[in-house]
Amino acid sequence: MFWKFDLHTTSHIDQLLDREDVTLRELMEEDDVLQECKAQNRRLLLFLAQDHCMQELVTLITTEPPADLEERSRFKFPNIACELLTSDVSIVNDKLGGDESLLEMLYRFLEQEPPLNPLLASFFSKTIGNLIARKTEQLITFLKKKEGFIGLVLKHIDASAMMDLLLRLISCVEPAPLRQEVLHWLNEEKLVQRLTELIHTGKDEERQSNASQTLCDIIRLSRDQANQMQENVEADPLLAVLESQESVASLLKNMFEGERSEASIVNGTQVLLTLLETRRSGLEGLMDLYSQGYERSYTVNSSILNAIEPHLKDFQQLLLDPPKKSAILTTVGVLEQPLGNARLHVARLVAALLQTTAPSLCQELCNLATMDLLLDLFFKYSWNNFLHFQVELCVAAILNHPSSEDRPSPGLQNHDGKSAESNPQVQEEAVETGGSSDPQTSIHNALVAHLFQKCRLVQRILDAWEENDKIQSEGGTRRGNMGHLTRIANMVVQNLEKGPVQAQITDLIKELPEDCIGRWESFVDETLRETNRKNTVELVSTHNIHSSSEDDDMESPFPNDLSLQQAFSDYQIQQMTANFVDQFGFNDEEFSEHDENINATFDRIAEINFNLDADDNSANAAAFEACCKERIRQLFSFYISTKQFNNHSAHSSLITRFPFVLCVSADARASTGAQPEGEGKNAPLVASDSSSSGGSDSEEDDKNAGASPPTAITSETTATPGNKTADLKRFVSCS
């Protein structure tokens, strides 16, 4: 019907292309030029693929428009030009990737002096990224000829589009051999070392931030792709350099060299945290990590830890003397000395290092009393929940560390990529140091003792709680760290009851002063228990729910005897489905034989036996039969007493309403030899199955043969008197 009314629209672009003097700008003015391009409009694509049109499109995305143009329409044509070049049309991709003069025009955009226009940089990055995916070999060959390509990209790294371009080179090149070739080329250009040099005190903060983010993304992308590849694939050279001790040491040197700035410390620490990631989701999943078992997705290279250990004292000094920051106004007042992003990242780093459970690192942190200092900051900055969470992770890492017999391999690797357990030198050193003693467990025990003795964890929890109660009793505001303090207290209690260091914590609690032990026990039994009760949210409460629909069900007018009928229906279905076919349709192998096998399944359907097994004398069937007969006799006696069998009309009405009653009752009389009152004078209740009674019918049976007896009362099985199973089958046929 749409063709009848001619509702399809005709693009104005075709009309413009009919003109010989049409220009590219006129076509770009049309609203549907992008749709027509993606719809493979042949005439439009041939026009765009002309040399002068392609050159104009490339010029638009690499040359900044005049500044006197209106801002709203200044980048209109560059934006449309970028969309046309990246519309993923083969004729445009072939022209752009195969013409080296066009690639030279694109490359000259990088030769401009910084800073680049961020919008034009994004157009350039998107166009090059499309060529990386569609014309990989041509573009890589062209870029390899340019010796200064990596240097120019890093020169403009302050533009985030250049960071995206580097990541596309690393992750979007296919197939795998070509990707490995690109990685080796980038490694030869010392991409990692150049990015590390940008994280320095003397560099611009924006350049430091983008360089740090690029390194973090390279680590994550390389690890993810290594997990997806087969085991025999060559290792990623960029990741190997990033995880080397020399590279990490160079990064730490840049962070602490000269005057310390918050930007270099924060950006450098972010790279270290990414290297220490043992799970793809980061440290946020650490609490679930301990609750679900000691499992890791990645292993931490021991060379990373070896490079960090000498600089732990520098991070400790940052906690004591952070970069200067001015006072800030918060919702709870003026904060004269803010915590700062640098100290927060140091806390994150300590939590990640404790998670690795490296013995030498834990010993050094214990010697420096880093946990004591972090707990001081925890109570000093009572409204900084970011810090509170990191301190909680540190306590969890110490208390939930598995014992030597329960702990799997630490998951650390040496610089050769082999586990410490598989290194014979490490095993020899372990034998020389004491045989049965586990240095990792002893260091961990020292950390636990340090937490309860030197850091006075229990006393600090009690003092902070009592002080908060005092403030609240005076009408003050509850402190912001009480939630995390509650979780830390619960963590201690749980490890007292059951945990890898249960015995040691129990002994440490017993060593506390007597008054402190009493305060702790009272706190656990009363205050903490009440707090946990209040914090427990009942999602659904059913105490006061009252539904009228439930009352309706309780007062249902239907008798409970209907359950018997439902039980019998289930019994019938059970007997029928026992012989039912298992499946419909055909198997593939049936088609490989003769054609007559096709009807085999349908033949089985025709052979289904719906009759009940007459030999089923199970206890359930016998009980059901007895119950049914008892109910039937009661109903039959009721109708006998009312004398409704005296006339034929009443008899017909009874048959219509209760055919099953008459059927089974007649069988019951036949089995016992009894006859109801007036049976010799009136027509028999059963018109067929005369053989089941064992006697002859009266003469009046022939007279009433035309009275249309109930035909539903039939049986195909000859039953003898007293055969209860036959009676049950007749009951099934009647009902």
Legacy VTK file of the C-alpha trace (Angstrom):
# vtk DataFile Version 3.0
C-alpha trace
ASCII
DATASET POLYDATA
POINTS 735 float
0.000 0.000 0.000
2.993 2.280 0.421
3.768 2.088 -3.290
0.195 3.078 -4.079
0.549 6.388 -2.291
4.216 6.896 -3.270
5.375 7.579 0.310
9.064 6.904 -0.330
11.233 10.016 -0.357
13.835 10.963 -2.923
17.139 12.356 -1.624
18.058 15.844 -2.758
21.658 14.643 -3.059
20.888 12.843 -6.310
19.526 16.058 -7.726
22.687 17.908 -6.673
24.878 15.254 -8.248
23.088 15.811 -11.547
24.729 19.224 -11.644
28.203 19.353 -13.149
29.359 22.231 -10.927
28.280 20.741 -7.597
30.809 21.212 -4.779
31.664 19.122 -1.740
30.483 21.869 0.607
27.045 21.858 -1.045
26.715 18.123 -0.483
27.874 18.441 3.112
25.159 21.005 3.714
22.547 18.300 3.153
21.214 16.700 6.329
21.134 13.182 4.896
24.616 13.079 3.396
25.867 10.701 6.095
22.877 8.399 5.707
23.331 8.277 1.947
27.024 7.534 2.356
26.418 4.654 4.765
23.589 3.427 2.518
26.171 2.941 -0.267
24.842 5.612 -2.611
27.019 4.769 -5.589
27.040 8.197 -7.202
27.852 9.919 -3.910
30.690 7.514 -3.100
32.252 7.947 -6.534
32.100 11.700 -6.070
33.702 11.538 -2.612
36.461 9.205 -3.839
37.773 11.819 -6.260
41.229 13.137 -5.402
40.209 16.728 -4.797
37.299 15.677 -2.550
39.452 13.363 -0.431
42.102 16.046 -0.061
39.498 18.560 1.019
38.063 16.129 3.589
41.513 15.461 5.074
42.259 19.181 5.145
39.051 19.862 7.040
39.948 17.470 9.881
43.587 18.590 10.179
43.325 22.365 9.790
41.792 24.596 12.420
38.866 26.656 11.080
39.100 30.459 11.085
38.531 31.967 14.500
36.099 34.592 13.193
33.438 31.985 12.414
30.502 31.504 14.743
31.413 28.966 17.423
28.252 26.911 16.864
29.050 26.282 13.182
32.828 26.555 13.291
33.491 22.810 13.474
30.430 21.714 11.519
32.254 20.759 8.323
35.271 19.161 10.099
32.855 17.000 12.060
30.955 15.920 8.917
34.247 15.294 7.112
35.427 13.012 9.930
32.159 11.068 9.837
32.426 10.621 6.063
36.024 9.393 6.300
35.169 6.933 9.084
31.820 5.739 7.687
33.401 2.306 7.103
32.740 2.331 3.356
35.216 0.239 1.404
35.723 2.684 -1.466
36.619 5.488 0.971
38.856 3.236 3.084
40.677 1.966 0.004
41.249 5.466 -1.295
42.458 6.863 2.031
44.638 3.891 2.994
46.092 3.337 -0.467
47.017 6.930 -1.316
50.275 7.824 0.435
49.812 11.521 -0.306
46.639 11.517 1.791
48.459 9.708 4.610
51.183 12.352 4.447
48.559 15.066 4.862
47.246 13.260 7.938
50.735 12.766 9.361
51.592 16.446 9.041
48.941 17.131 11.667
51.297 15.617 14.271
54.128 17.923 13.215
52.317 20.976 14.524
53.505 22.633 17.699
51.583 21.785 20.875
49.004 22.224 22.092
46.744 20.676 19.488
43.120 21.589 19.188
41.458 18.801 21.216
38.531 18.489 18.796
40.751 18.214 15.723
42.959 15.767 17.631
39.927 13.578 18.229
39.039 13.724 14.503
42.595 12.724 13.615
42.678 9.897 16.163
39.337 8.521 14.989
40.416 8.547 11.335
43.746 6.850 12.053
42.008 4.351 14.323
39.618 3.393 11.526
42.574 2.807 9.210
44.288 0.689 11.875
41.251 -1.593 11.941
40.480 -1.633 8.185
43.813 -1.008 6.419
46.181 -2.372 9.007
49.135 -3.466 6.899
49.194 -0.343 4.729
49.064 2.008 7.705
51.594 0.114 9.844
54.012 0.023 6.925
53.613 3.770 6.458
54.069 4.568 10.164
57.163 2.398 10.475
58.829 4.528 7.818
58.365 7.567 10.044
61.156 7.465 12.601
59.726 10.184 14.778
56.149 8.926 14.951
56.230 7.788 18.610
58.048 10.944 19.623
55.431 13.144 17.956
52.585 11.249 19.596
54.194 11.596 23.037
54.859 15.245 22.291
51.094 15.743 22.148
50.237 13.270 24.934
48.534 16.082 26.830
45.667 15.554 24.355
43.695 12.485 25.407
43.113 11.603 21.736
46.811 10.735 21.398
46.491 8.342 24.320
43.581 6.657 22.520
45.688 6.384 19.364
48.443 4.500 21.208
45.939 2.112 22.756
44.412 1.407 19.336
47.844 0.484 18.022
48.274 -1.971 20.888
44.832 -3.572 20.996
43.162 -3.224 17.575
45.754 -4.778 15.266
44.798 -8.132 13.754
45.864 -10.873 13.099
47.997 -11.980 16.060
51.348 -12.203 14.188
50.948 -8.655 12.904
49.978 -7.479 16.378
53.106 -9.090 17.815
55.145 -7.327 15.157
53.628 -3.977 16.155
54.343 -4.647 19.836
57.984 -5.384 19.086
58.187 -2.198 17.025
56.744 -0.141 19.884
59.132 -1.815 22.298
62.068 -0.997 20.050
60.891 2.611 20.065
61.066 2.394 23.923
57.458 3.408 24.375
57.284 2.255 28.012
60.493 4.012 29.011
59.392 7.255 27.353
56.030 7.192 29.092
57.738 6.521 32.431
59.990 9.552 31.958
56.913 11.747 31.589
55.867 10.941 35.181
58.273 13.393 36.736
58.043 16.379 39.028
59.115 18.802 36.322
56.490 17.731 33.793
53.051 19.196 33.204
50.304 17.602 35.306
48.127 16.838 32.274
50.982 15.063 30.532
51.759 13.100 33.688
48.141 12.059 34.101
47.742 10.861 30.495
51.090 9.052 30.568
50.102 7.270 33.779
46.701 6.317 32.383
48.321 5.004 29.197
50.679 2.764 31.173
47.805 1.456 33.293
45.731 0.677 30.209
48.672 -1.084 28.544
49.059 -3.317 31.619
45.373 -4.236 31.747
45.012 -4.747 27.996
48.146 -6.868 27.796
47.085 -9.060 30.707
43.578 -9.528 29.362
44.798 -10.419 25.892
47.413 -12.779 27.351
44.645 -14.635 29.187
42.598 -14.929 26.003
45.483 -16.166 23.871
46.812 -19.691 23.773
49.678 -20.656 26.045
52.205 -21.049 23.236
51.781 -17.437 22.113
54.841 -15.246 22.580
54.810 -13.021 25.659
53.895 -9.365 25.355
57.177 -7.403 25.234
55.593 -4.201 26.568
54.173 -5.992 29.614
57.495 -7.709 30.249
59.261 -4.352 30.318
56.629 -2.798 32.573
56.941 -5.636 35.106
60.732 -5.593 35.118
62.562 -4.392 38.215
64.491 -1.785 36.231
61.326 -0.159 34.889
59.641 -0.034 38.322
62.802 1.339 39.915
62.997 4.048 37.250
59.389 5.015 37.908
59.986 5.264 41.673
63.106 7.323 41.107
61.149 9.841 39.029
58.444 10.023 41.702
60.772 10.916 44.584
63.507 12.777 42.733
63.762 16.499 43.414
60.903 18.397 44.973
58.033 16.037 45.643
54.788 16.947 43.939
51.406 15.413 44.515
50.844 14.867 40.776
53.939 12.708 40.266
53.298 10.701 43.445
49.641 10.060 42.633
50.205 9.179 38.974
53.197 6.976 39.731
51.341 5.168 42.519
48.456 4.455 40.152
50.862 2.576 37.873
52.197 0.604 40.857
48.669 -0.270 41.969
47.854 -1.543 38.489
50.977 -3.702 38.513
49.925 -5.100 41.909
46.378 -5.900 40.808
45.631 -9.556 41.464
42.035 -9.269 40.288
40.640 -7.461 37.263
38.143 -5.512 39.410
40.932 -4.069 41.556
41.043 -3.655 45.300
37.292 -3.150 45.597
36.828 -6.915 45.560
39.331 -7.627 48.320
36.735 -8.217 51.031
34.944 -10.734 48.815
38.336 -12.236 48.028
38.915 -13.141 51.658
35.371 -14.378 52.222
35.372 -16.631 49.150
38.877 -18.072 49.466
42.424 -17.125 48.678
42.175 -16.937 44.899
43.743 -14.647 42.336
43.286 -13.976 38.695
46.854 -12.739 38.182
50.154 -13.346 39.932
52.371 -10.535 41.159
55.852 -10.547 39.706
58.428 -10.627 42.495
60.596 -8.119 40.618
57.902 -5.483 41.198
58.021 -6.065 44.962
61.809 -6.093 44.987
61.823 -2.666 43.350
59.219 -1.219 45.743
60.760 -2.444 49.007
63.695 0.037 49.154
61.259 2.944 48.734
58.852 1.986 51.545
60.549 4.496 53.827
59.860 7.206 51.236
56.160 6.352 51.263
56.253 6.333 55.069
57.711 9.830 55.007
54.878 10.931 52.751
52.401 9.892 55.441
54.299 11.992 57.976
55.120 14.959 55.752
52.802 15.165 52.719
52.981 17.850 50.023
51.631 21.123 51.347
47.975 21.849 50.726
45.917 24.858 51.687
43.001 24.648 54.093
39.650 23.710 52.607
36.100 24.358 53.731
34.008 21.215 54.196
30.441 20.591 55.305
31.689 19.839 58.833
33.990 22.837 59.104
37.374 24.092 57.961
40.047 21.434 57.453
43.378 23.120 58.136
45.538 20.241 56.884
43.647 18.034 54.434
44.604 14.395 54.072
45.441 14.878 50.409
45.390 12.583 47.426
49.034 11.610 47.910
48.524 10.109 51.384
45.327 8.400 50.251
47.215 6.679 47.428
49.940 5.633 49.860
47.246 3.970 51.986
45.965 2.171 48.879
49.494 1.014 48.092
50.024 -0.347 51.625
46.749 -2.296 51.397
47.843 -3.802 48.071
51.277 -4.713 49.432
49.778 -6.428 52.489
47.586 -8.438 50.146
50.663 -9.923 48.457
51.873 -11.307 51.850
55.490 -10.982 50.725
57.637 -11.703 53.841
60.259 -9.020 53.319
57.667 -6.337 52.596
55.575 -7.273 55.639
58.685 -7.206 57.832
59.642 -3.762 56.561
56.119 -2.410 57.099
56.209 -3.826 60.609
59.562 -2.182 61.311
58.338 1.168 59.983
55.116 0.940 62.068
53.115 1.919 59.007
49.884 0.420 60.351
50.193 2.479 63.531
50.470 5.621 61.440
47.515 4.655 59.260
45.357 4.071 62.350
46.335 7.533 63.602
45.096 9.001 60.327
41.967 6.822 60.534
40.871 8.467 63.789
42.209 11.934 62.919
40.302 12.252 59.640
37.010 10.874 60.888
35.068 12.029 57.812
37.308 10.636 55.054
35.623 7.361 54.159
38.091 6.705 51.327
40.857 6.442 53.922
38.678 4.417 56.311
38.045 1.808 53.649
41.754 1.380 52.891
42.596 0.979 56.589
39.852 -1.625 56.870
41.393 -3.511 53.939
44.774 -3.427 55.681
43.321 -4.935 58.867
41.482 -7.561 56.805
44.691 -8.508 54.979
46.498 -9.047 58.295
43.751 -10.946 60.135
42.543 -13.107 57.264
45.923 -14.284 56.046
45.732 -18.124 55.905
48.078 -20.201 57.983
50.969 -22.117 56.463
49.080 -25.425 56.286
45.928 -23.878 54.788
47.579 -21.378 52.470
48.155 -22.231 48.811
51.213 -21.033 46.975
51.707 -17.285 47.487
51.243 -16.518 43.815
54.432 -14.506 43.505
56.686 -14.853 40.508
60.331 -14.108 40.056
61.624 -12.106 37.162
61.814 -15.234 34.980
58.094 -15.838 35.379
58.590 -18.969 37.523
57.025 -19.423 40.918
59.239 -19.317 43.967
58.355 -22.905 44.831
59.693 -24.133 41.506
62.995 -22.272 41.924
65.626 -24.634 43.373
67.664 -21.744 44.786
64.714 -20.537 46.809
64.074 -24.056 48.060
67.706 -24.437 49.114
67.537 -21.137 51.002
64.373 -22.296 52.739
66.091 -25.483 53.865
69.086 -23.568 55.173
66.961 -21.116 57.172
65.281 -23.664 59.375
63.419 -26.442 57.600
60.034 -26.708 59.310
59.591 -23.025 60.174
57.689 -20.978 57.625
59.180 -17.464 57.422
56.039 -16.140 55.783
53.895 -17.358 58.675
56.297 -15.989 61.285
56.308 -12.577 59.619
52.547 -12.660 59.491
52.387 -13.531 63.186
54.614 -10.560 63.858
52.189 -8.328 61.963
49.255 -9.635 64.017
51.147 -9.021 67.249
52.135 -5.577 65.986
48.496 -4.769 65.257
47.274 -5.682 68.773
50.290 -4.634 70.843
52.060 -1.741 69.164
48.994 -0.336 67.379
46.693 -1.048 70.374
43.793 -1.908 68.076
41.397 -3.087 70.812
42.046 -0.098 73.087
41.580 2.325 70.186
38.270 0.747 69.249
36.988 1.020 72.838
38.232 4.580 73.349
36.797 5.806 70.048
33.433 4.173 70.783
33.188 5.673 74.270
34.167 9.090 72.978
31.545 8.894 70.236
28.882 7.880 72.779
29.842 10.858 74.918
29.568 13.242 71.950
26.176 11.854 70.967
24.873 12.022 74.539
25.694 15.747 74.539
23.690 16.241 71.345
26.611 16.016 68.952
26.871 14.248 65.598
27.920 10.648 65.268
31.429 10.352 63.873
31.808 9.437 60.245
34.185 6.527 60.811
31.901 4.565 63.159
30.573 2.344 60.392
34.048 1.176 59.363
35.026 0.904 63.030
32.062 -1.429 63.562
33.200 -3.616 60.692
36.757 -3.738 62.053
35.433 -4.729 65.502
33.287 -7.461 63.937
36.334 -8.652 62.021
38.263 -9.056 65.283
35.367 -10.917 66.928
34.958 -13.261 63.957
38.648 -14.130 63.977
38.456 -14.745 67.716
35.755 -17.344 67.087
37.125 -18.858 63.905
39.990 -17.753 61.738
43.497 -18.543 60.537
45.062 -16.694 63.515
42.398 -17.511 66.103
44.796 -18.921 68.703
47.205 -16.008 68.448
44.460 -13.377 68.719
43.008 -15.184 71.737
46.395 -15.098 73.474
46.881 -11.435 72.578
43.475 -10.542 74.032
44.346 -12.384 77.245
47.541 -10.331 77.536
45.552 -7.087 77.701
45.057 -5.360 81.077
42.208 -6.798 83.131
40.114 -3.645 82.948
40.559 -3.580 79.159
39.494 -7.229 78.888
36.349 -6.488 80.882
35.551 -3.460 78.747
36.081 -5.508 75.589
33.843 -8.354 76.717
31.122 -5.926 77.749
31.483 -4.089 74.452
31.175 -7.301 72.420
28.255 -8.746 74.403
26.195 -5.570 74.654
27.209 -2.576 72.551
28.470 -4.351 69.435
25.646 -6.888 69.471
23.033 -4.139 69.723
24.721 -2.171 66.934
24.712 -5.221 64.675
21.053 -5.799 65.459
20.199 -2.235 64.440
22.270 -2.506 61.293
20.497 -5.697 60.243
17.760 -4.768 57.794
14.678 -6.967 57.613
13.669 -6.900 53.984
10.287 -8.564 54.601
8.305 -8.766 57.824
5.393 -11.218 57.906
4.145 -10.696 61.474
1.361 -8.223 60.732
0.479 -9.249 57.204
-3.234 -10.080 56.943
-4.772 -10.966 53.630
-8.456 -11.458 52.998
-7.600 -13.900 50.250
-6.103 -16.227 52.852
-9.338 -16.122 54.864
-11.304 -16.959 51.741
-9.171 -20.018 51.257
-9.684 -21.051 54.864
-13.481 -20.812 54.546
-13.748 -22.484 51.185
-17.186 -24.163 50.700
-15.649 -27.091 48.835
-15.262 -30.269 50.892
-11.878 -31.754 51.643
-13.008 -34.937 49.884
-12.055 -33.311 46.571
-8.485 -34.203 47.408
-9.423 -37.834 46.800
-10.541 -37.029 43.280
-7.321 -35.092 42.642
-5.270 -37.992 43.978
-7.040 -40.404 41.670
-6.472 -38.108 38.672
-2.765 -38.010 39.489
-2.829 -41.791 39.738
-4.388 -42.074 36.271
-1.843 -39.707 34.728
0.982 -41.648 36.327
-0.270 -44.895 34.800
-0.728 -43.321 31.359
2.621 -41.527 31.156
4.480 -44.692 32.053
3.765 -45.985 28.543
4.044 -42.648 26.746
6.727 -41.971 24.146
9.869 -40.229 25.322
10.180 -37.781 22.466
8.615 -36.493 19.299
10.418 -35.990 16.016
13.251 -37.947 14.469
16.866 -38.770 15.113
19.456 -37.933 12.497
20.507 -41.544 12.086
16.967 -42.579 11.119
17.284 -40.705 7.832
20.340 -42.689 6.828
18.325 -45.940 6.603
15.206 -47.009 4.730
12.280 -44.678 4.272
9.923 -46.862 6.306
11.785 -45.857 9.475
10.376 -42.339 9.187
6.977 -43.497 10.420
8.409 -45.394 13.378
7.800 -42.597 15.846
4.198 -42.118 14.754
3.627 -45.867 14.939
4.715 -45.790 18.555
2.230 -42.992 19.239
-0.597 -45.139 17.826
0.365 -47.990 20.146
-0.065 -46.021 23.369
-2.053 -48.070 25.875
-4.435 -45.916 27.887
-5.824 -48.838 29.898
-4.890 -49.157 33.531
-2.958 -52.154 34.714
-5.514 -54.503 36.261
-2.828 -56.334 38.216
-1.840 -53.263 40.214
-2.597 -54.358 43.775
-0.460 -51.807 45.522
-1.365 -50.650 49.014
-2.254 -47.151 47.805
-4.676 -48.475 45.192
-6.352 -50.759 47.747
-6.740 -47.939 50.261
-8.138 -45.634 47.603
-10.615 -48.292 46.443
-11.860 -48.951 49.977
-12.365 -45.241 50.623
-14.282 -44.762 47.379
-16.565 -47.742 48.006
-17.376 -46.540 51.502
-18.420 -43.125 50.183
-20.438 -44.696 47.381
-22.364 -47.030 49.721
-23.350 -44.079 51.899
-24.712 -42.156 48.914
-26.529 -45.223 47.587
-28.156 -45.960 50.966
-29.380 -42.371 51.090
-31.187 -42.696 47.765
-32.612 -46.120 48.703
-34.101 -44.672 51.887
-35.837 -41.867 49.973
-37.642 -44.422 47.734
-36.655 -42.659 44.520
-36.252 -45.941 42.637
-40.024 -46.599 42.283
-40.533 -44.902 38.935
-38.555 -44.825 35.738
-38.217 -41.026 35.578
-36.591 -40.857 38.971
-34.338 -43.729 37.959
-33.256 -41.869 34.804
-32.616 -38.705 36.801
-30.429 -40.613 39.213
-28.455 -42.179 36.386
-27.933 -38.767 34.838
-26.692 -37.201 38.087
-24.738 -40.088 39.608
-23.839 -42.662 36.937
-20.744 -43.805 38.804
-22.788 -44.477 41.962
-25.163 -46.838 40.175
-22.376 -48.527 38.279
-20.253 -49.452 41.265
-23.273 -50.209 43.441
-24.535 -52.736 40.919
-21.162 -54.418 40.901
-21.158 -54.410 44.675
-24.559 -56.187 44.734
-23.364 -58.684 42.185
-20.340 -59.540 44.288
-22.359 -59.990 47.519
-25.564 -61.461 46.040
-27.748 -58.789 47.707
-30.499 -56.901 45.918
-31.971 -53.556 46.811
-35.628 -53.240 47.621
-37.860 -53.453 44.538
-35.137 -54.576 42.192
-37.131 -57.534 40.904
-39.980 -55.272 39.866
-38.072 -52.392 38.347
-35.687 -52.239 35.432
-32.104 -53.201 36.269
-29.704 -50.409 36.937
-27.068 -51.827 34.574
-28.027 -52.369 30.960
-24.876 -54.215 29.933
-22.092 -56.249 31.483
-24.659 -58.880 32.502
-21.959 -61.476 32.774
-20.467 -59.719 35.734
-23.508 -60.461 37.907
-23.350 -64.192 37.331
-27.184 -64.506 36.981
-29.953 -64.011 34.349
-31.992 -60.894 33.896
-35.780 -60.766 34.433
-38.346 -60.621 31.648
-38.843 -56.900 32.164
-35.292 -56.329 30.972
-36.438 -57.013 27.411
-39.335 -54.587 27.768
-37.104 -51.804 28.945
-34.387 -52.479 26.369
-35.518 -49.456 24.357
-35.357 -47.104 27.320
-31.894 -45.868 26.314
-29.867 -47.128 29.262
-26.659 -45.279 30.096
-24.119 -46.381 27.515
-21.179 -45.023 29.510
-21.465 -47.917 31.932
-19.430 -50.483 30.017
-16.552 -52.786 30.638
-14.389 -54.787 28.319
-12.927 -56.960 31.060
-14.826 -59.972 32.388
-14.678 -59.843 36.164
-15.478 -62.475 38.685
-17.454 -61.794 41.847
-15.315 -60.162 44.432
-12.711 -58.895 41.953
-11.931 -55.485 43.442
-9.649 -54.413 40.630
-12.425 -54.979 38.105
-14.755 -52.903 40.273
-12.182 -50.122 40.279
-11.887 -50.267 36.484
-15.653 -50.022 36.109
-15.513 -47.007 38.414
-12.966 -45.424 36.064
-15.132 -46.142 33.012
-18.214 -44.654 34.626
-16.507 -41.538 35.876
LINES 1 736
735 0 1 2 3 4 5 6 7 8 9 10 11 12 13 14 15 16 17 18 19 20 21 22 23 24 25 26 27 28 29 30 31 32 33 34 35 36 37 38 39 40 41 42 43 44 45 46 47 48 49 50 51 52 53 54 55 56 57 58 59 60 61 62 63 64 65 66 67 68 69 70 71 72 73 74 75 76 77 78 79 80 81 82 83 84 85 86 87 88 89 90 91 92 93 94 95 96 97 98 99 100 101 102 103 104 105 106 107 108 109 110 111 112 113 114 115 116 117 118 119 120 121 122 123 124 125 126 127 128 129 130 131 132 133 134 135 136 137 138 139 140 141 142 143 144 145 146 147 148 149 150 151 152 153 154 155 156 157 158 159 160 161 162 163 164 165 166 167 168 169 170 171 172 173 174 175 176 177 178 179 180 181 182 183 184 185 186 187 188 189 190 191 192 193 194 195 196 197 198 199 200 201 202 203 204 205 206 207 208 209 210 211 212 213 214 215 216 217 218 219 220 221 222 223 224 225 226 227 228 229 230 231 232 233 234 235 236 237 238 239 240 241 242 243 244 245 246 247 248 249 250 251 252 253 254 255 256 257 258 259 260 261 262 263 264 265 266 267 268 269 270 271 272 273 274 275 276 277 278 279 280 281 282 283 284 285 286 287 288 289 290 291 292 293 294 295 296 297 298 299 300 301 302 303 304 305 306 307 308 309 310 311 312 313 314 315 316 317 318 319 320 321 322 323 324 325 326 327 328 329 330 331 332 333 334 335 336 337 338 339 340 341 342 343 344 345 346 347 348 349 350 351 352 353 354 355 356 357 358 359 360 361 362 363 364 365 366 367 368 369 370 371 372 373 374 375 376 377 378 379 380 381 382 383 384 385 386 387 388 389 390 391 392 393 394 395 396 397 398 399 400 401 402 403 404 405 406 407 408 409 410 411 412 413 414 415 416 417 418 419 420 421 422 423 424 425 426 427 428 429 430 431 432 433 434 435 436 437 438 439 440 441 442 443 444 445 446 447 448 449 450 451 452 453 454 455 456 457 458 459 460 461 462 463 464 465 466 467 468 469 470 471 472 473 474 475 476 477 478 479 480 481 482 483 484 485 486 487 488 489 490 491 492 493 494 495 496 497 498 499 500 501 502 503 504 505 506 507 508 509 510 511 512 513 514 515 516 517 518 519 520 521 522 523 524 525 526 527 528 529 530 531 532 533 534 535 536 537 538 539 540 541 542 543 544 545 546 547 548 549 550 551 552 553 554 555 556 557 558 559 560 561 562 563 564 565 566 567 568 569 570 571 572 573 574 575 576 577 578 579 580 581 582 583 584 585 586 587 588 589 590 591 592 593 594 595 596 597 598 599 600 601 602 603 604 605 606 607 608 609 610 611 612 613 614 615 616 617 618 619 620 621 622 623 624 625 626 627 628 629 630 631 632 633 634 635 636 637 638 639 640 641 642 643 644 645 646 647 648 649 650 651 652 653 654 655 656 657 658 659 660 661 662 663 664 665 666 667 668 669 670 671 672 673 674 675 676 677 678 679 680 681 682 683 684 685 686 687 688 689 690 691 692 693 694 695 696 697 698 699 700 701 702 703 704 705 706 707 708 709 710 711 712 713 714 715 716 717 718 719 720 721 722 723 724 725 726 727 728 729 730 731 732 733 734
